[in-house]
Amino acid sequence: MGLETLLAAVLLIALTCYALLGGADFGAGVWHLLAHGSSRREQHRLIGEAIGPIWEANHVWLILIVTILFTAFPSVYARLAITLHIPLTLLVVGIVLRGATFAFRHYDVKDDEIHLRWDQLFSVSSLISPLLLGTILGAVTVGHFPVNAAGFWDGYVSPWLKPFPLIMGLFTLTLFAYLAAVYLLLETHNPLLQDTFRRRAIMAALIAGLLEEAVLMLGQNSAPHLWGELTNSLWGRGIQLTIGSLTVAAIGLLLTRRYWWARSCAILQVTLTVWAWGIAQFPYLVPPYLTVFNASAPQVTLWFIAVALGFGVLVVFPSLWYLFRIFKGGGSLA
């Protein structure tokens, strides 16, 4: 395995970690927006307590993705930053707003009108950010970015404002909400809250399953390379069958209130979903002309990045383990 392939695998691992950790934080914000009924305040309190100690640390994976793209695959970074600068900018704004409003709502007076505005901004940015992230991934999956666009719309809007990227955005949003609901089940012992998030987890799992099928159907014309790998290859059909089985198992475990096992199935389901996408995309980073091999930096640069990552692993992973150990003590991951 060459260094460029190894770094591409690190990108996929970082994206998986961001989905499992940061994605669940976004999903919790969605449930914060949709909280209602007599337990609304308790739902908000549970969500705040669950993500409060670790939400900032979860973004280390996004920073790692951006850093590797910038240094190891600079032509890919440049093409994405140019063609997708609108959704990327909105994504960054959403992430910053979400973090700022979460902090402000925590320290503000709890019952005034401004606190309500912080709540609303936090929830809306939690909704928009994963939608944009999925849309960006969908646009990258389709590829075919124009090099000499005829106009602004063709060059900077049309590549991501299409049915396939948008359905990928909805799928990502629903998947994150599903993860968050499953995680939150293990963050409380309140039967009322557990029953609320159990129903939401089942609903989100069913919707995510339908959206995943919609992604595949649209991919036949919009992303033929992805569709071909996932439907015509033995490994593609096998991983789809496994993901479907995990979804059914998770729903069954949720119905029988075996929350720890349901969370395990959800984690495996999301992990396999991300890896199915990444493996099916390989060797393309932006189809059909930018691959892992022709878009990589010189070998000496890749070596420096690999060594830096090696030292970083020795610092980051123990630090994250210690952080989760202190604030979660073996509880949920998000």
N, C-alpha and C positions, 0 to 999 in steps of 0.2 A: 504494500500500500504506500503510495507516494505521500509526500507532505501535504500537497494540495487536497488530496482525498481525505486525509486525516483531519485537516482543518475544516473541511466541509462537514465531516461527521461531528466535529465539535460544535459547529453551527446548529446542526440538527438537535444535538443534545441540549444546547442552551435554549433553543426554541421550545423543546419539550418541557424543560424546567420552568420556563417562563409561563407556558400554558398551564402547568399543574399548580404553580404557586401564584404568580402575578395574575394569571387568568381567573383563578378562583376569587382573588380580591375584587376584580372587576365584576364578576358574577354576584358577589355579595352586595355590591353597590346597586346592581339591578334589583335585587330583592329588597334593598332599602327603599328604592323608588316605589315598588309595588306593595310595600307593607300596608296593611289596612286592618280594620276590625279592632276589637277591644284589646288585642295584644300588640298593637302597633308599636307602642313605646318599648315594650319588651323586645320586639324584633329588632328595633333600631339599636337598643342597648347591646343585644347579643352580637349583632354584626360589628359594632364598634369595638367591643372587647375582643372579638375573634381576630380582626385584622389589624388592630391598633399597634401591637408591639412589633410587627414584622413587615408591614406593607412596603416600607422603604427598601428593605433589604431584598425583597423579591424582584426589584427592578435591576439588580446587578446582572441578571441574565440578558436583559434587553441591551444594557450597556456593552456586555461582552459580544453580543451579535453585531452591533454597530461597529465596534472596534475591529473585530476580525474582518468584516466586510471591507472596512476602510483600508486596512493594512494588507490583508492577504488577497483580496479580490477588488482592487481599486476601480477597475473598469466597470464592474457590476455596481459598486457603490455610486459611481458617477452617473450611470444610466438610471438607476433608481431615483437618485436625488434630483435628477432633471425631469424625467418623465412623470414621476409620482410625487412631485414636490407639494402639490396641493393636499392630497390625503395624508402625506407624511407630516406636513406642518400642522394640520388639524389634529393629527394623532398626538403630536408633542404638546400642543396647546391643551388637549383634553387630559393628558397625563399630568401636566403641571397644575391645571385647574383642580383636578381631582385631589391631588396631594395637598394643595394649599387649602382648599375648602374643608378637607377632612381635618386638618390641623386647626383651622379657625373654628369649626363647629365644636371641636373638642374643648377648646379653652373659652369659648364664648358663653354668655349667659344662656341657659338652656331653654328658656321659655319666651324669649323676645322675638320680634318679627325678623330681625336680621339672622337669627339662628335658623329660622325656617328657610331663608334664602340660601344659607350655606348648605343646608340639607338638600335643597333642590338642585343646586349646582353640583354638589358631590354626586348625586344620583344620576343626573343627566350626563355628566362627563363619564361616569362609569358605564353608561349605556352606549355612548357614542364611540368611545375609545376602542373597545373590542370589535365593534362593527367596522370601524376604519381599518383596524389591524387585519381582520379577515378579508376585507376588500383589497387591501394591498397584496396580501398573499395570493388572492385570486387573480389579480392583475399580473403578478409575477408568473403564476402558473400558465396563464394564457400566453404571455410574452408578446413577441412580434411588435416590440416598441418601435415607433417610427423614428428614423434617424433624421430625415429631412421632411418634417411635417409641413403640410400645406397651410396650416393655420393653428391658432391657439387651441381650438377645440380638438382637432385631430392629434395634436402633439401632447397636450397636457390634461385633457379631460376624458376623451374617448377611451384611452387605454384602461381606465379603471371604472368608468361609469357605464358598465355593461351588465347584462343579466348574470353571467357567471361570477364575476368578482363580487357583485352585490349579494348573490345567494351564498357565496362563501363567507361574506361578512355576517349574514344572519345565522349561518351555521356556527361560526365561531362564537358569536354572542350567546347562542343557546347552549353550546357546549360548556362555556364558562359558567353560565347560570346553573347548569346541571351540576357541575363540580362543586360550586359554592353551596348549593342546597345540601348535597351529600356531606360535605365537610362540616357544615353547621349542625348537622344532626349529632355529632360527637362533641360539640362545644357546649351543650346544655343538657341538663337532666330534667328540664321542665317538660312534662308530657304534652302540654298544649303546643309549645313551640316545636317540639319534635314532630308532632303530628302535622303541623302546618308545613314544615320544610320537607317532610316525607312526601306529602302530596305534591309539592312543587317539584321535588326531584323526579318523581315518576312522570309528571307532566312534561318537564324539560327533557327527560330521556326519550320520551315518545316523539316529541317535536324534533329533537336532534336527529333521531333515526330517519324521520321523513325528509328532513333537509339534506341529510347525507345522500339519500337516494336522488334527490333533486340535483345535487351537485354532480353526481355521476351522470345523470341523464343529460344535463346541459354540457357536461364535459365531452360528450361524444363529438360535438361539433366545435365547441369553443376551446377545449384542451385535449385534442386527440391523443397526444403522447401519454398524458396521465390516464385517460380513459382506457387506452389500449393496454397499458401495464397492469391496471387494476382489474380488467375484465378478461383479458386474453391469456394472461400468464398464470401458471399454477400457483406461484406464491401470492399473486394479487387476489385470486379467488379464495385462497386459503386464509389470507389475513382479513378479508372482508367477512368470511364466515366466522372467524374468531371474534371480530369486533361485534358482529350481530349476536353471537352467543353470549358474549360478556354483557351486552345491553339487556338481553332477556334475563340473564342471571341476576344482574343488578336490580332490575325491577322486581323480580321474585324475592330477593333478599330484603328489599325495601318494604314489600308487602308483608313479609313475616317479621319485620323489625330487627333484622340482623345487620345493624348499621356498620359495624367494623368491616364485615365482609363486603357489604355493598360499596363502601368507600374503596376497598381494594380493587373491586371489579371496575369501578369508575376510573380509577387511576390507570389501570391497565388498558381500558378502553380508549381513553384519551391519548395515552402514550402510543398505542398501536395506530391510532388515527393519524397522529403527526408523523410517525415513522413511515406509514404507508404512503403518505403524500411525499415525503422526502426521498424515499427509495424510488418511487415511481418517477420523480422528477430527474433523478440522476441520469446522466452527468450534467444536465442543464441547470444553470442558475437563473438565466433568463432565456427561454427558448426563443428562436431556434439557433442563435449564433453565439451566445455567451455560455461557456461550459466551465466546469471546475478546472479543466486543463488549460484552455486557451485564455482564461481571464485571470489566472493567478499571477501573483507578484513573482519577482525573481527568487530563485532558490535560497539565496542568502537571507532575504527578507523573511521567507517562510521559516527558516531555521531560527531566526531571532524570535519570531512570534511563538514557535513551538516551545522554545526554552522559557520564554516569559510565561506562557501558559502553565508549564510545569511548575515553576516557582509559585505562580498564582494559586494553583490547586492546593499547594501545601498551606497556604494562608486562608483562602476563601472557604474551603470545605470544613475545616475545623471551626472556623468562626461561625459559619452558618449552623453547624451542628450545635455549638454552644448556645447560640441565640435561641434556636428552637427548644433546646433542652431547658433553658431558663424560663421561657415564656409559655411553652406548651407542655413540657413535662410528659411527653409521650402522647399528647392529644392530637387534634387534627393538624393538618399541614397548612391550613390557611386561616 
